[in-house]
Amino acid sequence: MSRVDRLVCHVLPKAFLMALVAEGRLMELQVVRRDRPTRVESIFLGRLERVMPDLDAAFIDIGIDRAGFLRAEDRSGTDGWPPLGAPVLVQVRNDGEGDKGPRLSMNVAISGRYLVYHPNGTGVTFSRRIEGESERDRLRGHVEGLLDGGIVLRTAAAGTSAELLQADASRVLERWEKIRRLALDVEPPADLSARIPGERDPIARALRDHGASLDEVIVDDRAMARTLQDRMDRLGEKIRVRWHNGTMPIFDIDDVAGQIDTALASRIALQSGVEVLFEPGETLCAVDVDSAGAGGRQGRAPRRPVDVNLEAAPAIAQQLRLRNIAGAVVIDFVTMRSAYDRDKVQAVLAEHLASDPVPTQIYGFTRLGLFELTRARRGPTLAAQLEALEKSDD
């Protein structure tokens, strides 16, 4: 799994950018605009506005400019739709884009550092990265009975003590109880998350999601650095907070700026000379692995196709996450004759995709030798976010 070492925060007048860096590699870049903050994971008490029988979906008024969209598969229970005007507790899964409202779910998830609590769920499930029945049995024994509902153990839970798991469970339960109490006291539509201090803080969310593997936070705003350090001290965190006040731009650290430029380019070059071409479309992203520059040097044998593809696979996984590419992805690896080699490349790609917090579904190689997968949609692509930020400065 990719280990996040640093959170590098660049503060701008209208936004701030958070770069998650693992062993010098840029894994994610989050663009947080002050005039348009994300609502993902926010919880609302909405009102059922309209049911669309043909789509088996409904529109929920959550008090913003566009109604949210709730599919039947994201509805809680099996009793059909509540009556029009009824209050509905929902959570935002995806921000709206263009003329579309946000995607909603009634299956609320409260995320902690080591576990995710699903009040409407049941049982204990595990991240794909937690392997071994003995470890799963150990973790299950620590969390069963702690919460009334479903629990998902995150990757960071592996090797974690019972005390830390219980403390995390207490924190998520406290947040859920606050939400429940608010839902009883307000009239819909109401933004419940906005009424809980810190619930919308993107840095707090990043610390929650990556804090188990985070060594330090570097920020180029002195006031923000002081606030973060106070928070670390209050929570007993051992993550270092450093105010970057040098003359060097903060995104020169780990060459974050250069890695952003690479993520905006259609073609990237790997160390051996292999090139990977990304051609994103509205519904499908085509990825091509080009080995033309990776031939053997003079006196050496040319590289085998499987070796070229094994080098490309981790880079492809990283770029899909960094670019925030969603939907269908088709990868044209260098042709391999051996089923063993294809399985080996698929295993390496799957291993690196497993650390992506956005779910992916792998379908494998087709009869034509193309590799297919899908990646869930979590907001605009990195290119679209940076373009929108640039336009907001005009």
C-alpha positions in Angstrom: 0.0 0.0 0.0 1.2 3.5 -0.8 2.2 5.2 2.5 1.3 8.9 2.8 4.3 10.6 4.3 3.3 14.3 4.0 0.4 16.6 3.6 1.7 19.7 1.8 -0.7 22.6 2.0 -0.5 25.7 -0.3 -2.7 28.6 0.8 -4.1 30.9 -1.9 -6.4 33.9 -1.5 -9.5 32.0 -2.9 -8.5 28.4 -2.2 -5.9 26.1 -0.8 -4.4 23.0 -2.3 -3.5 19.9 -0.4 -1.0 17.5 -1.8 -0.7 14.0 -0.4 2.8 12.7 -1.0 3.9 9.1 -0.4 7.6 8.4 -0.5 8.1 11.4 -2.8 5.3 10.5 -5.1 2.2 12.8 -5.5 -0.8 10.6 -4.8 -3.6 13.1 -4.6 -4.1 16.9 -5.1 -7.2 18.3 -3.5 -8.4 21.7 -4.6 -10.4 23.4 -1.8 -12.2 26.5 -3.0 -13.5 28.9 -0.4 -16.4 30.0 -2.6 -17.4 26.4 -3.5 -16.5 23.9 -0.8 -17.2 20.3 -1.4 -20.3 18.8 0.2 -19.2 15.2 -0.1 -19.9 13.2 3.1 -22.0 16.0 4.4 -25.3 15.0 6.0 -28.6 16.8 5.4 -32.1 16.4 6.6 -33.9 16.8 3.3 -37.5 16.7 2.1 -38.8 14.3 -0.6 -39.6 16.6 -3.5 -40.5 14.3 -6.4 -40.4 10.6 -7.3 -39.4 9.4 -10.8 -41.0 6.0 -11.2 -39.4 5.4 -14.6 -36.0 5.9 -13.1 -36.8 4.4 -9.7 -35.3 7.5 -8.2 -36.3 10.6 -6.3 -35.3 14.2 -6.0 -34.6 15.5 -2.5 -34.7 19.1 -1.5 -31.6 19.7 0.7 -31.8 23.5 0.8 -29.3 24.3 -2.0 -29.8 25.6 -5.5 -30.4 22.1 -7.0 -32.3 19.2 -5.6 -30.2 16.1 -4.8 -30.7 12.8 -6.7 -31.4 9.6 -4.8 -31.5 6.3 -6.6 -33.5 3.3 -5.3 -30.2 1.4 -4.7 -29.2 4.1 -2.2 -32.5 4.1 -0.4 -32.5 2.7 3.1 -34.9 -0.1 3.8 -37.2 -2.0 1.4 -40.5 -0.3 2.0 -40.5 1.9 -1.1 -40.5 5.7 -1.2 -41.8 7.8 1.7 -44.7 10.2 1.0 -44.0 13.5 -0.8 -42.8 16.1 1.7 -41.5 13.6 4.2 -38.2 14.3 5.9 -35.3 12.2 4.6 -31.9 11.9 6.2 -29.3 11.7 3.4 -25.6 12.0 2.8 -23.9 13.5 -0.2 -21.9 10.9 -2.2 -20.9 13.2 -5.1 -21.1 16.9 -5.6 -23.3 18.1 -8.4 -21.8 19.1 -11.7 -23.2 21.5 -14.3 -27.0 21.4 -14.1 -27.0 18.2 -12.0 -27.6 18.2 -8.3 -25.5 16.1 -5.9 -25.8 12.3 -5.7 -27.3 11.3 -2.4 -27.6 8.2 -0.2 -29.8 7.3 2.8 -27.1 4.8 3.8 -25.1 7.1 6.0 -21.4 6.4 6.6 -19.5 8.0 9.4 -15.7 7.7 8.8 -13.1 7.4 11.5 -9.4 6.8 11.2 -9.6 3.0 11.6 -13.2 2.2 10.8 -16.3 3.4 9.0 -19.6 3.2 10.8 -22.8 2.4 8.9 -25.8 3.0 11.2 -28.1 1.3 8.8 -25.7 -1.6 8.1 -25.0 -4.9 9.8 -21.9 -7.0 10.5 -18.2 -6.4 10.2 -16.4 -6.2 6.9 -12.8 -5.4 5.9 -10.7 -3.3 3.5 -9.3 -5.4 0.7 -5.8 -4.7 2.1 -6.4 -6.4 5.4 -5.4 -10.0 4.6 -5.1 -13.1 6.7 -7.9 -14.7 8.6 -6.1 -14.5 11.9 -5.8 -10.7 11.7 -9.4 -10.4 10.5 -10.5 -12.5 13.4 -8.5 -10.4 15.9 -10.0 -7.2 14.6 -13.5 -8.6 14.5 -13.2 -9.6 18.1 -12.1 -6.0 19.1 -15.0 -4.2 17.3 -18.0 -6.6 17.5 -20.6 -5.1 19.8 -19.0 -1.7 19.9 -21.6 -0.1 17.6 -25.2 -0.8 16.7 -24.9 -1.2 12.9 -22.3 -2.1 10.4 -18.6 -1.6 10.7 -16.0 -1.5 7.9 -12.4 -1.8 9.1 -10.1 0.5 7.1 -6.6 -0.5 5.9 -5.1 1.6 8.7 -6.8 -0.8 11.2 -4.3 -3.6 10.4 -2.1 -4.2 13.5 -4.0 -1.6 15.6 -4.7 -2.2 19.3 -8.1 -2.7 20.8 -7.8 0.5 22.7 -7.3 2.6 19.6 -10.1 0.8 17.8 -12.5 1.4 20.7 -11.5 5.1 20.9 -12.2 5.5 17.2 -15.5 3.8 17.6 -16.4 6.2 20.4 -15.6 9.2 18.3 -17.7 8.1 15.3 -20.6 7.2 17.6 -20.4 10.6 19.2 -20.6 12.3 15.8 -23.5 10.1 14.8 -25.4 10.9 18.0 -24.9 14.6 17.3 -26.4 14.2 13.8 -29.4 12.2 15.2 -30.1 14.8 17.8 -29.9 17.6 15.3 -32.3 15.8 12.9 -34.9 15.7 15.6 -34.6 19.4 16.4 -34.6 21.1 12.9 -37.1 21.5 10.1 -36.0 20.2 6.7 -34.3 21.1 4.5 -31.3 21.6 6.9 -27.5 21.1 6.5 -26.7 19.1 9.7 -23.0 18.8 9.1 -22.6 22.6 8.9 -23.9 22.7 12.5 -21.1 20.5 13.9 -17.8 22.3 14.4 -15.0 20.9 12.2 -17.2 18.5 10.3 -16.5 20.2 7.0 -12.8 21.0 7.6 -11.0 19.4 4.7 -7.6 19.2 6.5 -9.3 17.5 9.4 -10.8 15.0 7.0 -7.4 14.4 5.4 -5.8 13.8 8.8 -8.6 11.4 9.7 -8.2 9.5 6.4 -4.4 9.4 6.2 -3.3 10.2 9.7 -2.2 6.7 10.5 0.5 6.9 7.9 1.2 10.6 8.0 4.5 11.9 9.3 4.1 15.6 8.9 2.0 18.5 7.6 3.7 21.4 5.9 1.8 24.6 5.3 2.8 28.0 4.0 0.3 29.9 6.2 1.5 30.7 9.7 -2.0 31.0 11.2 -3.1 27.7 9.7 0.1 26.0 10.9 -0.5 27.3 14.5 -4.2 26.1 14.4 -3.1 22.7 13.2 -0.4 22.4 15.8 -2.9 23.3 18.6 -5.2 20.6 17.2 -2.4 18.0 17.2 -1.5 18.8 20.8 -5.1 18.7 21.9 -5.7 15.2 20.3 -2.3 13.9 21.4 -1.2 13.4 17.7 2.4 12.8 17.0 2.2 14.3 13.5 4.6 17.2 13.0 3.3 20.5 11.8 5.8 22.7 10.0 5.3 26.3 8.8 7.1 26.7 5.5 8.4 30.3 5.4 11.3 30.0 3.1 11.9 31.6 -0.3 11.4 28.3 -2.1 7.7 27.8 -3.2 6.1 25.1 -1.0 5.2 22.9 -4.0 8.9 22.6 -4.9 9.0 20.2 -2.0 9.1 16.7 -3.4 8.7 18.4 -6.8 5.0 18.5 -6.3 4.7 21.3 -8.9 6.5 19.1 -11.5 4.3 16.1 -10.7 1.2 18.3 -11.1 2.5 19.3 -14.6 3.0 15.6 -15.4 -0.6 14.8 -14.3 -1.9 17.4 -16.7 0.1 16.1 -19.6 -1.4 13.5 -22.0 1.9 11.5 -22.2 4.2 10.6 -19.3 7.6 9.1 -19.6 8.8 6.4 -17.2 12.4 5.9 -16.1 13.2 3.2 -18.7 11.9 5.2 -21.6 8.4 3.6 -21.6 5.7 6.1 -22.3 2.1 6.0 -21.1 -0.5 8.0 -23.1 -3.8 9.1 -21.4 -6.7 10.0 -23.6 -9.7 10.9 -21.4 -13.2 11.2 -22.9 -16.5 12.0 -21.5 -17.5 8.4 -20.8 -14.2 6.4 -21.3 -10.5 7.0 -20.7 -8.1 5.2 -23.1 -4.6 4.4 -21.8 -1.8 3.2 -24.1 1.5 1.7 -23.0 4.2 2.6 -25.6 7.4 0.6 -25.4 9.2 2.3 -28.3 11.7 4.1 -26.1 12.3 1.1 -23.9 14.3 -1.1 -26.3 17.5 -2.7 -25.0 20.6 -0.7 -25.0 23.5 -1.7 -27.3 24.7 -5.1 -26.4 21.6 -5.9 -24.3 18.5 -7.9 -25.1 15.3 -5.9 -25.7 13.0 -5.7 -22.7 10.2 -8.3 -22.5 6.6 -7.1 -22.9 5.8 -8.3 -19.4 8.6 -6.2 -17.9 7.4 -3.1 -19.7 3.9 -3.6 -18.5 5.0 -4.3 -14.9 6.8 -1.0 -14.9 3.8 0.8 -16.4 1.1 -0.7 -14.1 2.0 1.2 -10.8 2.3 4.5 -12.8 -1.1 3.9 -14.3 -2.7 3.3 -10.9 -1.1 6.4 -9.5 -2.2 8.6 -12.4 -5.8 7.4 -12.4 -6.0 8.4 -8.7 -4.1 11.7 -9.1 -6.0 12.7 -12.2 -9.3 11.6 -10.6 -10.3 9.8 -13.7 -13.8 8.2 -13.4 -15.9 5.8 -15.4 -14.6 3.1 -17.8 -10.9 2.8 -18.3 -9.4 0.7 -21.1 -5.6 0.0 -21.0 -3.7 -1.1 -24.1 -0.7 -2.9 -22.5 2.1 -4.2 -24.7 0.8 -7.5 -26.1 1.7 -10.5 -24.0 1.3 -14.1 -25.3 1.4 -15.8 -21.9 -1.6 -16.0 -19.6 0.8 -16.2 -16.7 2.3 -12.8 -17.7 -1.1 -11.3 -18.1 -2.1 -12.5 -14.6 1.1 -11.1 -13.2 0.5 -7.7 -14.6 -3.1 -7.7 -13.5 -2.1 -8.6 -9.9 0.4 -5.7 -9.8 -2.1 -3.3 -11.1 -4.7 -4.5 -8.6 -2.3 -4.2 -5.8 -1.6 -0.6 -6.5 -5.3 0.2 -7.2 -6.2 -1.2 -3.8 -4.7 1.8 -2.0 -6.9 4.2 -3.9 -9.7 5.3 -1.6 -12.1 5.6 -4.6 -13.5 2.2 -5.4 -12.4 0.5 -8.6 -13.8 -2.6 -10.3 -11.4 -4.7 -12.3 -12.7 -6.8 -15.3 -9.3 -7.9 -16.6 -8.1 -8.6 -20.2 -10.6 -8.9 -23.0 -10.3 -11.2 -26.1 -8.7 -8.4 -27.9 -6.0 -8.1 -25.2 -7.3 -4.8 -23.8 -7.5 -4.4 -20.0 -10.8 -3.0 -18.6 -11.7 -1.5 -15.3 -14.0 1.1 -13.9 -13.4 3.8 -11.2 -16.1 5.4 -9.2 -16.8 9.1 -9.7 -15.8 11.4 -6.9 -16.1 14.9 -8.3 -14.3 16.6 -11.2 -11.0 15.6 -12.7 -7.9 17.3 -11.5 -7.6 19.1 -14.7 -11.2 20.4 -14.4 -10.6 21.5 -10.8 -7.4 23.5 -11.7 -9.1 25.0 -14.7 -12.0 26.2 -12.7 -9.7 27.6 -10.0 -7.7 29.5 -12.7 -11.0 31.0 -14.2 -12.1 32.1 -10.7 -8.9 34.2 -10.5 -9.7 36.0 -13.8 
